[in-house]
C-alpha cells in the first residue's frame, strides 16, 4: 500500500483544488453571491441573464474567439516552420534553437510592458520600421479594429515550447521513409505532405488542444496593456470574468461565466479529439 | 558519359549548398525577428527620455544612461518585491518537487489497484480551464480568512504541485530499468529507500527540469498574486512591474529598465539550464 501513500498528497490536492472547486463552482453559478452577503439560490438566473441580455458577455466571447482563431493557427504555423528549419541538419542548430526559444521565457508581465512600448504609434519599434517603408502610422493596440490583430502578432513571439514539441516529433521521423520517397521520385513537397506532416500529427493534436485552452484564457496582456479597450474591443473573456468576480464581487455571476467558458472549451476539445481519428496518424508506437 | 554523371553530381552538391544557404538565411531572419524586440528593450533602458522621443529613432544610446537602472529600482521598493517573490517562490518550488516526485514514483514504479485509472483522472486536469477553479478556490481561502497572505500562493504546491510535473517525472521514471528496484527490494530496501537511494540519484536531470519549470512559473505568475495579495508592501516583482505602468505612464526608459531587471534572472537561468528546458518539453510532448 506504499503506492497509495505516495500519491496521497497529489490525490488530496486534486480533490481540494480541482474536483472540489469544480463542483463548488457549479453550485455557486446558480446563486447570487456578492462577496459581502450570503449566497442566494437563484436557479438558472445567471445563465439566463448571460445568454439573453449580457451584451458584454457576447462582446467578450466574440473578441476571445476572434483572438483565438487568429492566434492558434498562426502560432502553430510559425512554430512548425521554425521546427522544420531547425531540423535541417545544420551545425548552428543549438544557437538558433536558443534564440527562437528565448522570447518564451520572458515573463508575460514584462513582455506586456515591452510590447506596449513596441506598439507605441509615435516612437515604438514597429512604426519606426514600417513608416520609412511607406506604411501609414498604424495605431496597433490603440485602435478598435487593430487591437486584436496586434495582440495576435504579439502572441507569435513566444512559441518556444510548441516549436520544441514539433522539433522532437520531427526528429522521430525515420530517415528511410524520406529515402523511399526520393527513390520514387518525390520532391520536397511530397516529403512534407506524405511523410513529415502525417508523422507529426500527434504533436499537432497536442499543440492544438493546449494552445486553444491557452488562447481562450488569455488574460494578462489585455489586463496590463489595453484594459480591455478601446471600446471593449480587447475585452478578453477572462478579463471580463475577472472584473465581475474581483472588481464587482459578483461571485455567482462570474462562476456562471466560468462555466460557460468551461463548456465551450470542453466542447472544442472534444470536437478536436473526435475529428482526430480522421487526421492523426499513430504509427509504429 | 562520365562527365555527364559528374556534372549531375556537381549539380546536386550545388543544389544542396544552395538549400543550406537558404536554411541559414531563414534562420538568421527568424533570429532577427525574435531578438529585435529585446534589443529595443535594452536600448530603451539606457537612453535619456529625450533621445527615446526622437523620430526617426536612434538605435545607439548617447550618452548611455546607466543611472536609469538605480532610478527605476528605487522609484518603487524593488528589493522588497524581490524578497517577497522569493518568500513565495522557494517553498512553492520545494513543495512542488517533493510531492510531485512522491506522486510520480507512486504512479510509475509501485503496483496498487486502480493506479492507472487514478492517474488518468488526474491527467484530465491538464486540460481543465483555470477559470473554473479560480473563484471557488478564492472563496475557500477567503472563508479561512487567508486572502491577503501568502498561504494561498504556497500551500497548494505541497499537494502534488500540478499534474504537469507529475506527468513529466513519471515519463522519466518509466525509462529507468525495473531491475534496479527489484534488486534493491531483494536487498531489503523499503519503497521510500528505493526512491531516495535508487530513483532520485538517477533522475537528477528530470528533477532539475521540474525545479526550473516551477521556478520560472512562480517568477512569472501574475494572476494569482493579483488576486490574493492586496497590500502593496506584499507585492511580488510581477505585481510591482504592473504597478509601475500606472505610476510612470510615459517614462519609457525607466519602465524598460525595470522590465529588463525582471527579465534578467530568468534569462540567466535559461542560459545555464536550457538543456533541461528543451529535454523536459520534448519529454512531455512526444509521448503525450
Boltz contact constraints between the chains, C-beta under 6 A:
constraints:
  - contact:
      token1: [A, 2]
      token2: [B, 110]
      max_distance: 6.0
  - contact:
      token1: [A, 2]
      token2: [B, 191]
      max_distance: 6.0
  - contact:
      token1: [A, 3]
      token2: [B, 106]
      max_distance: 6.0
  - contact:
      token1: [A, 3]
      token2: [B, 110]
      max_distance: 6.0
  - contact:
      token1: [A, 3]
      token2: [B, 112]
      max_distance: 6.0
  - contact:
      token1: [A, 4]
      token2: [B, 112]
      max_distance: 6.0
  - contact:
      token1: [A, 6]
      token2: [B, 102]
      max_distance: 6.0
  - contact:
      token1: [A, 6]
      token2: [B, 105]
      max_distance: 6.0
  - contact:
      token1: [A, 6]
      token2: [B, 106]
      max_distance: 6.0
  - contact:
      token1: [A, 7]
      token2: [B, 103]
      max_distance: 6.0
  - contact:
      token1: [A, 7]
      token2: [B, 106]
      max_distance: 6.0
  - contact:
      token1: [A, 9]
      token2: [B, 99]
      max_distance: 6.0
  - contact:
      token1: [A, 9]
      token2: [B, 159]
      max_distance: 6.0
  - contact:
      token1: [A, 9]
      token2: [B, 160]
      max_distance: 6.0
  - contact:
      token1: [A, 10]
      token2: [B, 103]
      max_distance: 6.0
  - contact:
      token1: [A, 10]
      token2: [B, 160]
      max_distance: 6.0
  - contact:
      token1: [A, 12]
      token2: [B, 159]
      max_distance: 6.0
  - contact:
      token1: [A, 13]
      token2: [B, 159]
      max_distance: 6.0
  - contact:
      token1: [A, 13]
      token2: [B, 160]
      max_distance: 6.0
  - contact:
      token1: [A, 14]
      token2: [B, 122]
      max_distance: 6.0
  - contact:
      token1: [A, 17]
      token2: [B, 156]
      max_distance: 6.0
  - contact:
      token1: [A, 18]
      token2: [B, 125]
      max_distance: 6.0
  - contact:
      token1: [A, 21]
      token2: [B, 133]
      max_distance: 6.0
  - contact:
      token1: [A, 21]
      token2: [B, 136]
      max_distance: 6.0
  - contact:
      token1: [A, 21]
      token2: [B, 137]
      max_distance: 6.0
  - contact:
      token1: [A, 22]
      token2: [B, 132]
      max_distance: 6.0
  - contact:
      token1: [A, 24]
      token2: [B, 136]
      max_distance: 6.0
  - contact:
      token1: [A, 25]
      token2: [B, 132]
      max_distance: 6.0
  - contact:
      token1: [A, 25]
      token2: [B, 136]
      max_distance: 6.0
  - contact:
      token1: [A, 85]
      token2: [B, 26]
      max_distance: 6.0
  - contact:
      token1: [A, 85]
      token2: [B, 27]
      max_distance: 6.0
  - contact:
      token1: [A, 88]
      token2: [B, 23]
      max_distance: 6.0
  - contact:
      token1: [A, 90]
      token2: [B, 23]
      max_distance: 6.0
  - contact:
      token1: [A, 96]
      token2: [B, 27]
      max_distance: 6.0
  - contact:
      token1: [A, 99]
      token2: [B, 31]
      max_distance: 6.0
  - contact:
      token1: [A, 99]
      token2: [B, 34]
      max_distance: 6.0
  - contact:
      token1: [A, 100]
      token2: [B, 34]
      max_distance: 6.0
  - contact:
      token1: [A, 103]
      token2: [B, 34]
      max_distance: 6.0
  - contact:
      token1: [A, 105]
      token2: [B, 266]
      max_distance: 6.0
  - contact:
      token1: [A, 105]
      token2: [B, 270]
      max_distance: 6.0
  - contact:
      token1: [A, 106]
      token2: [B, 263]
      max_distance: 6.0
  - contact:
      token1: [A, 107]
      token2: [B, 220]
      max_distance: 6.0
  - contact:
      token1: [A, 109]
      token2: [B, 222]
      max_distance: 6.0
  - contact:
      token1: [A, 109]
      token2: [B, 238]
      max_distance: 6.0
  - contact:
      token1: [A, 109]
      token2: [B, 241]
      max_distance: 6.0
  - contact:
      token1: [A, 109]
      token2: [B, 242]
      max_distance: 6.0
  - contact:
      token1: [A, 110]
      token2: [B, 259]
      max_distance: 6.0
  - contact:
      token1: [A, 110]
      token2: [B, 262]
      max_distance: 6.0
  - contact:
      token1: [A, 110]
      token2: [B, 263]
      max_distance: 6.0
  - contact:
      token1: [A, 113]
      token2: [B, 255]
      max_distance: 6.0
  - contact:
      token1: [A, 113]
      token2: [B, 259]
      max_distance: 6.0
  - contact:
      token1: [A, 114]
      token2: [B, 37]
      max_distance: 6.0
  - contact:
      token1: [A, 114]
      token2: [B, 41]
      max_distance: 6.0
  - contact:
      token1: [A, 114]
      token2: [B, 259]
      max_distance: 6.0
  - contact:
      token1: [A, 117]
      token2: [B, 252]
      max_distance: 6.0
  - contact:
      token1: [A, 118]
      token2: [B, 37]
      max_distance: 6.0
  - contact:
      token1: [A, 123]
      token2: [B, 53]
      max_distance: 6.0
  - contact:
      token1: [A, 125]
      token2: [B, 40]
      max_distance: 6.0
  - contact:
      token1: [A, 128]
      token2: [B, 57]
      max_distance: 6.0
  - contact:
      token1: [A, 161]
      token2: [B, 281]
      max_distance: 6.0
  - contact:
      token1: [A, 164]
      token2: [B, 278]
      max_distance: 6.0
  - contact:
      token1: [A, 164]
      token2: [B, 281]
      max_distance: 6.0
  - contact:
      token1: [A, 164]
      token2: [B, 282]
      max_distance: 6.0
  - contact:
      token1: [A, 165]
      token2: [B, 285]
      max_distance: 6.0
  - contact:
      token1: [A, 168]
      token2: [B, 282]
      max_distance: 6.0
  - contact:
      token1: [A, 168]
      token2: [B, 285]
      max_distance: 6.0
  - contact:
      token1: [A, 168]
      token2: [B, 286]
      max_distance: 6.0
  - contact:
      token1: [A, 206]
      token2: [B, 285]
      max_distance: 6.0
  - contact:
      token1: [A, 206]
      token2: [B, 288]
      max_distance: 6.0
  - contact:
      token1: [A, 217]
      token2: [B, 129]
      max_distance: 6.0
  - contact:
      token1: [A, 217]
      token2: [B, 131]
      max_distance: 6.0
  - contact:
      token1: [A, 220]
      token2: [B, 222]
      max_distance: 6.0
  - contact:
      token1: [A, 224]
      token2: [B, 242]
      max_distance: 6.0
  - contact:
      token1: [A, 238]
      token2: [B, 131]
      max_distance: 6.0
  - contact:
      token1: [A, 241]
      token2: [B, 131]
      max_distance: 6.0
  - contact:
      token1: [A, 245]
      token2: [B, 135]
      max_distance: 6.0
  - contact:
      token1: [A, 251]
      token2: [B, 135]
      max_distance: 6.0
  - contact:
      token1: [A, 254]
      token2: [B, 135]
      max_distance: 6.0
  - contact:
      token1: [A, 255]
      token2: [B, 135]
      max_distance: 6.0
  - contact:
      token1: [A, 258]
      token2: [B, 131]
      max_distance: 6.0
  - contact:
      token1: [A, 258]
      token2: [B, 132]
      max_distance: 6.0
  - contact:
      token1: [A, 261]
      token2: [B, 131]
      max_distance: 6.0
  - contact:
      token1: [A, 262]
      token2: [B, 129]
      max_distance: 6.0
  - contact:
      token1: [A, 262]
      token2: [B, 132]
      max_distance: 6.0
  - contact:
      token1: [A, 265]
      token2: [B, 129]
      max_distance: 6.0
